[in-house]
């Protein structure tokens, strides 16, 4: 698995692979947006402290 993919179970479809959709540095740390490879579910991760889970909008 590359640095652009992670293994994590998707709560929508059960798939176990997410790809890195976006990444940027913000005042809270590094913000990354991960999207499921099978459905449109996505979540945002900021450094190791903050995660938000929401269905990604196209």
C-alpha positions, 0 to 999 in steps of 0.5 A, spaced: 500 500 500 502 506 498 502 513 502 496 515 498 492 509 501 490 507 508 486 501 510 480 503 514 473 500 514 468 504 511 462 505 515 457 505 509 460 499 504 465 495 508 470 496 504 477 497 507 481 502 503 481 509 503 485 514 498 488 521 499 483 526 496 487 532 499 492 534 503 494 541 506 497 545 512 493 549 516 494 552 523 491 546 527 496 541 523 496 537 517 489 536 514 488 530 510 481 528 506 480 521 505 475 518 501 473 510 500 475 507 493 468 504 493 463 509 495 463 516 496 464 516 503 469 520 506 472 523 512 477 529 514 483 528 519 487 533 522 494 531 525 493 526 530 488 530 534 482 531 530 477 527 525 471 528 522 466 523 519 461 525 514 459 523 507 463 526 502 459 531 497 461 530 490 
